Amino acid sequence: PLNLLIWSQTRLYYSTLSSYALVAVVAALSPYIVAVAMSTTTPTTKHPFPALGERNYGSWADDMEAYLKTLDLWDVTDDPTAAPLPVDAANPTTEERKEVRDWEKRKGQASGQIWLVVEDGQKVHVKDIKNDPAKMWLKLKEVHVQQKPGTRFNAYDALLGLRKLEGESLASLMARADKAMQDICALHPKDFTINSLDNDLASMALIRTLPAEYNNFVSSLLLLDSLDLSKLQSAFQNEESQRFARNVDSSPSLAMAAGTIRLEGCRSHNAHQEA
């Protein structure tokens, strides 16, 4: 009986010790468990990628899309037509009202997440629509991805101007080239074809030949909403005519010479008539 009592007490002791050890382990790990749980279910104000600035829209859009998907908020941003609609709008069921409330709640979360990952200088573009994530997303794309010839020409120039940096690996160089190509593709309109590319390249080649004194002319061309080769050729001819006219007006000696020639011609004609 004494041995049995000792054995029972020893077993109870180890059982109690094990329980305390388990409690201690759980207590020690609980902050990490809570943190992991929150990171997978609750949106956070800290983001693992840079905020949207003036020059990083391409990478920001990819990162932001992936982040919203991890929070199950991408559908309210990308497809607002998927919003639940009651069969009878005047008399929705309890389940339909719940679905609408959940959708609106997720819209608010998505718009908040987008707002928090936009630099202060860019928030002006979406301040008036910051309660609608779909409109915010489209507006930011409209601002940063202007599908105009000038924007594409700058992107082409960036691609063709790539050079290997000192100490840079070839893998890194190829990654930069891929990124530059992605930026170009993002600037293509939906109806962009191989003929459009040929037109862009021919136009860009002509524009790149112009020296610095034509910078104002080039800037005006790059602001156009559309630019084909025939329109560019007409612009070149018009610019040439204007420059010739300005040169004549700004050269008094040339103008006087032209007037003298006309005057002498008139005198010669009159003298000839008198004779």
C-alpha positions in Angstrom: 0.0 0.0 0.0 2.9 2.4 0.8 4.4 1.7 -2.6 1.1 2.3 -4.3 0.7 5.6 -2.4 4.1 6.8 -3.4 3.5 5.8 -7.0 0.2 7.6 -7.1 1.7 10.8 -5.6 4.6 10.7 -8.0 2.3 10.3 -10.9 0.1 13.2 -9.7 3.3 15.3 -9.3 4.5 14.7 -12.8 1.0 15.2 -14.2 0.7 18.6 -12.4 4.2 19.5 -13.5 3.3 18.7 -17.1 0.2 20.8 -16.9 2.2 23.7 -15.6 4.7 23.3 -18.3 2.0 23.2 -21.0 0.4 26.3 -19.6 3.8 28.0 -19.6 4.4 27.1 -23.2 1.0 28.3 -24.3 1.4 31.5 -22.4 4.8 32.1 -24.0 3.6 31.4 -27.5 0.2 33.1 -27.2 1.4 36.5 -28.5 2.7 34.8 -31.6 -0.4 32.7 -32.0 -2.6 35.8 -31.7 -0.4 37.7 -34.1 -0.5 35.0 -36.7 -4.3 34.7 -36.4 -4.7 38.4 -36.7 -2.4 38.6 -39.7 -4.5 36.1 -41.6 -7.9 37.4 -40.7 -7.6 41.1 -39.9 -6.4 43.9 -42.2 -3.4 45.8 -40.9 -2.2 49.3 -41.4 1.4 48.1 -42.1 2.1 46.9 -45.6 5.1 44.9 -46.9 5.5 47.2 -50.0 6.1 50.9 -50.7 3.2 53.3 -51.0 2.1 54.6 -54.4 4.3 57.6 -55.5 4.9 59.3 -58.8 6.9 56.6 -60.5 6.1 53.2 -59.0 2.5 52.6 -60.2 3.3 49.3 -62.0 4.9 47.5 -59.1 2.4 49.1 -56.6 -0.6 47.9 -58.6 0.7 44.3 -58.6 1.5 44.4 -54.9 -1.8 46.1 -53.9 -3.8 43.6 -55.9 -2.1 40.6 -54.3 -2.5 42.2 -50.8 -6.3 42.8 -51.3 -6.6 39.2 -52.5 -5.0 37.9 -49.3 -7.7 39.9 -47.3 -10.5 38.7 -49.6 -11.2 42.3 -50.7 -10.2 42.2 -54.3 -13.7 41.4 -55.7 -15.2 44.6 -54.2 -12.4 46.5 -55.9 -12.2 44.8 -59.2 -15.8 43.8 -59.9 -18.4 46.2 -58.4 -21.1 44.6 -60.5 -20.8 41.5 -58.3 -22.5 43.4 -55.4 -25.5 41.4 -54.0 -28.8 42.8 -55.1 -32.1 41.9 -53.4 -34.7 40.2 -55.6 -37.2 42.7 -54.3 -35.4 46.0 -53.5 -38.5 47.3 -51.6 -38.7 44.2 -49.4 -35.4 42.5 -49.0 -35.1 39.3 -46.9 -33.0 39.1 -43.7 -30.4 37.1 -45.6 -30.2 39.7 -48.4 -29.8 42.6 -46.0 -27.0 40.7 -44.3 -25.2 40.1 -47.7 -25.5 43.8 -48.6 -24.2 44.9 -45.2 -21.2 42.5 -45.5 -20.5 43.8 -49.0 -20.6 47.4 -47.9 -18.3 46.6 -44.9 -15.8 45.0 -47.2 -15.9 47.9 -49.6 -15.0 50.2 -46.7 -12.1 47.9 -45.7 -10.8 47.8 -49.3 -11.0 51.6 -49.8 -9.3 52.1 -46.4 -6.5 49.8 -47.4 -5.9 51.6 -50.7 -6.0 55.0 -49.0 -3.3 53.9 -46.5 -0.9 52.8 -49.2 -1.0 56.0 -51.3 1.5 58.8 -50.6 0.0 62.1 -49.5 0.8 63.7 -52.8 -1.3 61.1 -54.6 -4.3 61.2 -52.3 -5.7 64.3 -54.0 -6.7 62.1 -57.0 -9.0 59.9 -54.9 -10.0 62.1 -52.0 -13.6 62.7 -53.4 -14.1 59.0 -54.1 -12.4 57.4 -51.1 -15.5 55.4 -50.1 -15.5 53.5 -53.3 -12.5 51.2 -53.9 -13.5 50.4 -57.5 -13.5 54.1 -58.5 -10.3 54.7 -56.5 -8.6 51.9 -58.4 -9.7 53.1 -61.8 -8.8 56.7 -61.0 -5.3 55.9 -60.0 -4.8 53.8 -63.1 -6.1 56.7 -65.2 -3.7 59.1 -63.6 -0.6 56.9 -63.8 -1.2 54.9 -66.9 -2.0 57.5 -69.6 -2.2 55.6 -72.8 -0.9 58.4 -75.0 1.9 58.3 -77.6 4.1 60.5 -75.5 3.9 58.2 -72.5 4.6 55.2 -74.7 7.6 57.0 -76.4 9.1 57.7 -73.0 8.6 54.0 -72.1 10.3 52.9 -75.3 13.1 55.3 -74.7 13.6 53.8 -71.2 13.7 50.3 -72.6 16.2 51.1 -75.4 18.3 53.2 -73.0 19.0 50.3 -70.6 22.6 49.8 -69.9 24.4 47.3 -67.6 25.4 49.0 -64.4 28.8 48.5 -62.9 28.8 45.4 -60.9 25.3 44.4 -61.9 24.5 40.8 -62.7 23.1 39.8 -66.0 20.1 38.4 -64.1 19.4 41.8 -62.6 19.7 43.4 -66.0 17.2 41.0 -67.5 14.8 41.7 -64.7 15.0 45.5 -65.4 14.4 44.8 -69.1 11.4 42.7 -68.2 10.0 45.4 -66.0 10.5 48.1 -68.7 8.7 45.8 -71.2 5.8 45.3 -68.7 5.5 49.1 -68.4 5.3 49.4 -72.2 2.6 46.7 -72.4 0.5 48.5 -69.7 0.5 51.6 -71.9 -1.0 49.9 -74.9 -4.6 50.7 -75.7 -7.0 47.7 -76.1 -7.0 48.0 -79.9 -3.2 48.1 -80.1 -1.8 46.0 -83.0 1.5 45.3 -84.7 0.7 48.1 -87.2 0.3 50.4 -84.2 3.7 49.4 -83.0 5.2 50.1 -86.5 3.6 53.5 -86.4 5.0 54.2 -82.9 8.5 53.2 -83.8 8.6 55.2 -87.0 7.2 58.3 -85.2 9.6 57.8 -82.3 12.6 57.5 -84.7 11.7 60.9 -86.3 11.2 62.6 -83.0 14.5 61.3 -81.6 16.4 62.9 -84.5 15.4 66.4 -83.5 18.1 68.5 -81.7 17.6 70.4 -78.5 16.4 73.6 -80.2 13.2 71.6 -81.1 12.4 70.7 -77.5 9.3 72.8 -77.3 8.0 71.4 -80.5 8.7 67.8 -79.3 6.9 68.5 -76.0 3.8 69.7 -77.9 3.8 66.5 -80.0 4.1 64.2 -76.9 1.0 65.8 -75.4 -1.3 64.8 -78.2 -3.9 62.1 -77.5 -3.1 60.3 -80.8 -0.2 60.6 -83.2 0.2 58.7 -86.5 3.0 59.0 -89.0 1.0 61.1 -91.5 0.0 63.5 -88.7 3.6 63.7 -87.6 4.8 64.5 -91.1 2.2 67.3 -91.4 3.4 68.7 -88.0 7.0 68.6 -89.2 6.1 70.6 -92.4 4.1 73.1 -90.4 7.0 73.6 -87.9 9.4 74.1 -90.8 7.1 76.8 -92.3 6.8 78.6 -89.0 10.5 78.5 -88.4 11.2 79.9 -91.8 8.7 82.7 -91.3 10.1 83.6 -87.9 13.6 83.7 -89.3 12.6 86.1 -92.1 10.7 88.4 -89.6 13.6 88.3 -87.1 16.3 89.2 -89.8 15.9 92.9 -90.8 18.9 92.8 -93.1 17.2 90.0 -95.1 13.9 91.9 -95.2 15.7 95.1 -96.3 17.6 93.2 -98.9 14.4 91.8 -100.2 12.8 95.3 -100.3 15.8 96.7 -102.1 15.6 94.1 -104.7 12.0 94.8 -105.3 12.7 98.6 -105.4 15.5 98.2 -107.9 13.3 96.1 -110.0 10.6 98.7 -110.0 13.1 101.5 -110.9 14.5 99.4 -113.7 11.0 98.8 -115.0 10.1 102.5 -114.8 13.4 103.5 -116.5 12.7 101.1 -119.2 9.2 102.5 -119.7 10.6 106.1 -119.8 13.1 105.1 -122.4 
